[in-house]
Amino acid sequence: MSTDTFRALVARKTEGGQAVALETITEADLPAADVTVDVEFSSFNYKDGLALKGQSRILRTFPMVPGIDFAGTVRTSDNPAFAPGDKVVLTGWGVGESWSGGFAERARVKGEWLVKLPEGLTTHQAMAIGTAGLTAMLCVDALERYGITPGGDVLVTGAAGGVGSVAVRLLSRLGYKVSALTGRRSEEDFLKSIGACEIVDRDTYAAAGKPLASERWHGAVDTVGGQILANVLASTAYGGAVAACGLAAATDLPTTVFPFILRNVALLGVDSVNCPTARRARAWARLSDVLEPNDLDQVTRDVGLDDLPRLADDIIAGRVRGRTVVRTR
């Protein structure tokens, strides 16, 4: 294939909604920006699944290359912070939503959105971590900054998913006693292999509960929202905190003020899309330090660009375990 053309998964508007297909495009099809990257790997996230299925208005303009993250090598740069040959990673900033994303062999983005890959991480490992892993690290960081220290009981909801599985491994590595909430009992062995001490059945938290339940958790990472988050808050011990980053179950929060005003529980919102670059860089450096290569191997599988459309239904339905790395080449 000519160096002037490359493969990309492209979403185009149709009369009935949208269509997604592999296409051969050129750099003229990419937005104008100061750094062009040869994408080596991307990853497949819950938001990517929604984008490919045309749900939740993830894709804001058309045509669009989806893919909310990628890692690769700088091809050309007009930004003094980056030079050809630099290994870089990108997550967030609306890439793959309103800006051409990572499901392609090449991407052009603003240099201020990029982070240089920490030493010790390959581009494949960076996408085994990806947006989900970065979000998990930001959740752990939020709990630590609030004062939730290792040794206590912590809960991770949606534990078999992308954010959840990395959160379980990180918290376990850092010395927390981790319980994993999941609706997939078949994943019990997997979750215990990555550090969960106990499996909590999702059904025990899915129905409406008391405004305050028995104090159980010193901290929690919640990836699902809705009634489950409300019940986690009601079960959090005095002075505890819950880092919330997802909405896989629901966007509402049917709770009361009791956990906050009677138990001094904190609800910590975590966003990875517009997270400041300095905090991103620190999170990536820490991910490189805390996680070991076999940690990523345990939670990761590889697929190609042409596999993604058929995987969209699975990831939305919660049938995808751990992390999915996308080979772009």
N, C-alpha and C positions, 0 to 999 in steps of 0.2 A: 504493500500500500504506500502511496506517495506520502512523503513527510508533510505535505500540505493538507492532507486529509486525515481524518481519524474517526473512530467509531464513538457513538454516543447513543444513549437511550433518550429519546425525545418524546415529550408529551405535546400533542397538538390538539387544539380545540376542534370539536366536531359539532354537528347539529344536535347529536344526542348526548353530548357531554365532552368527553375527551378520548383520544386514542394514544397509546404508548407503543413505540416500536424502536428497534435498533436501526440507526441511520448512519450514513457516512456524511460528515459535515466538515467545514473548514473553520479556521480561526476567525474568518469574517462573520461567522455565526455566533461568536462569543461576544459578551459585552466588553466595552473598553475599560481597561484598568492597567495598573503598572507592573503586575507580575503574572507571567504565564508559567504554569506548572505542568509537567508531565505526570499525570496521575497514575500511580501504581496500584493503589488499593483504595476502595471506599468501604462503607459498611451499610448494612440494612437495618434501619431503625423503625420503630412503630410509626413515627411521623412519615417516613418514606412509604410505608405501606398505605397510609391514608392518602398520600399524594398520588401514588400510582392508581389507586381506585377512585380518585376524584372526590374524596370525602373531606369534609371539614374545611374546604376552601384553602387547603395547604398551598396549592399552586396558584399564584396571584396573577401571573401573566403567561401568555402563550406566544410562540412555542417556548418550551422550557425543558432544560436538562435537569431532572430531579437529582437527589443525592445530597443530604445535608452535611456530609463530611467527606474528607479525603486526605490521603497522605501521598507524597511524591517528591519529585526533584524539580527544583527551579530550572526552567528552560531559558527564559529571558527575564530581565528585570530592569526597570527604570527607578526602582526604589533603593536608596543607598543601604537599607538594612538587609537586603538580600542580594545574593550573587548567583549566577548560574552554577548548578551543582549542589546548592544547599538543599538539605533534606528538610521538609516542612510538613506541618499538619494544619488542617483547617477544620473547625467546627463552628456551626452557628452563623450569626450575622445575616440570616435570611437567605444564605446560599442554598440552592435546591428548592427554594420557595419563590422568591422574587428575583433571584440572580442565578445564572446558569451554574449547575452544581457538579457533584462528583461522580455521577454515573456516566463517565466519559473517559477517553484516554488523555484528554487535555482539558485544562481549565484556566481561565484568566480571571484574577481577583485582585482586590485591593491589598497591598502589602500589609497594611495595618491589621488585616484580619488573620494574618498568618502567625504561627508560632514555630520557631526552629525546633526540630525534633531533638529531644534530650539525648545525650550520649547514652548508649546502652539499649536504645529502642530502635528496632527496624521499622520501616514503613508498614510492614504487615502487622507487627505487634501494635503499632499505633492505631490501626483500624480494628484490631481485635479489642482494643480499649474503646476507641471511637467516641462519638457523642455520648453514648450510654455510659461508658466508663468514666468519662470526664464528669458527667452529671453525678455519678455515684461518688466520685472523689470530692466534688463540691458539697454534696450532702454530708459526707463524713467530716469535712472541714467545718461546715456550719455547726454540727453537733459539738465538735471539739472547741470551737470558739465560744460556744455557749457554756462550756464547762462539763460536758458529758465525757467522763474519762474511762479508759479501759478497765475491764473487770466487771462492769455492770451488765445487766441483761438488756439487750437491744433486739428490736424486731425489724425485719425487712419484709415489706409486703410486695406481692408480685415477684417473689424471690427467684423464680425460674426464668424470668425474662432478662432482657439485656442489662438494664440498670440494676435490677435486683440481684442478679447473679454476681456482678462485679462488686456490688455493695457488700454482699455476704462474704466474698473472699477478702476484700479490703479490711472489713471490720474484724474478721477472724485473724488475719495477719497482724492486726494492731492490738490484739489481746482482749477484744470484747467477747462476751458470751452471746452468740448470735442464734436467734430463733428465726425460722424462715416460714412465712405465711404463703401458702399456695393452694390453688384449687386442683392441682395435678398431683395426686398421691403417687403416681408412677414416677415422679421426679425425686422421691425421697432419697434414694441412694446417691443420685447426682448432687443434691443439695448438701447432704452430709459429707460428700467427698470434697466439696469446696469450702467446708468450714462450719456448716450449720450444726448446732448441738441438738436442736429440737425442730420438728416440723409441726406447724400450726395449720389446721384445716381452715381454709377460707370461709367455709360455711359457718364457723363459730363467730365470725365477725361480720357476716354479710347482712344479717337481719338487724332491724332497729333494736338498740339496747338501752340500758339505763343511762341517764346523763353522766353519772359517775359509776364506774365499776371498780372491782378490786384493783389496787395498785400493783402493776406487773412490770412495766417497762421503764427503765431509766432513760431510754432514748429509742427512736425509731426512724427508719427511712421509709417513706411512703411513696409508692409509684402509681397508685391506683385511684386515690380520691374517694369521694362519695361516702356511703355509709361505713365502709371499712375504715376510712380515715377517721370518721367520727368516733367509732368504737375504739380505735387505737388511742385517740386523745383521751377518751374516758377511762382507759386502762393505764395511762401513763402515771408514774409515781410523782410525788411532790417534787417540784423543782426540775422535772424532766423536760425533754424537748423532742419534737417530731419535725424532721426535715422533709418537706413535701415537694415533690418535683414532677408528679405525673397525674394523668387523668384516664388511665386505661379502663377504669370501671365507670367513672362518672365525673362530671364537672361540678356538681353541687356539693355542699357540706352541711348535712342536717345535724348540727350539733347545738349545744348550749354554751353559755359563757362559764359554766361551772368548772370545767378543767382549768380554765385560765385564771379565774378569780378565787377559787377555793384550793387549788393545788399548785398554783404558780407554774403551770405548764406553758411552754412556749411553742408556737407553731412557726417554724422557720421556712419561709419560701425560698426555693432554690431555682435559679434560672441559669441555663448554660448558653442561651442564644446571644444575649448581649452582655455577658459577663466581661468585666474589664480585662484587657490583655495581660496586665501584670498578674492578676489572680489566676488566669488561665495558665500562664507560664509556670507559676508555682505549683499548680495542680498537676500539670504534666510532669514536672520534675519529680514530684512526690510519687506519682504513679510509677515512674521508672524505678524509684528507690524501693517502694513497698512490694510491688508485684514481681514475681519471678516468672521466667518464661513458661514453666509448666503450669502456672496458674492460668495463663491465657489459653494454653493448649486445651485445658479441661473444659473451657466454656465456649470454644470457638469452632465453627465450621466454615469452609470456603465454598463460594458459588461464583458463577459467571454472570455477566450483565444479562445474558439471555434467560437466566433462571428467575430474574426478579419479578416479572409480572405474575407468574404463577405462585410466588411466595407471598404476595401481598395479602391474600385472604387468610393465610396461615398466621401471619404475624399480628394481624388485626384481631383474630380470634384467640390469640394467646397460645397458639400451638407451636411456637418457635422457642426452642431452648437456648438460653445464653446469647452469644454474639454470633453474627453472621458477617463474615468478611467477603467483600465483593472484589474479585479479580477483574480489573478493567482491561487487561491485555491477554 
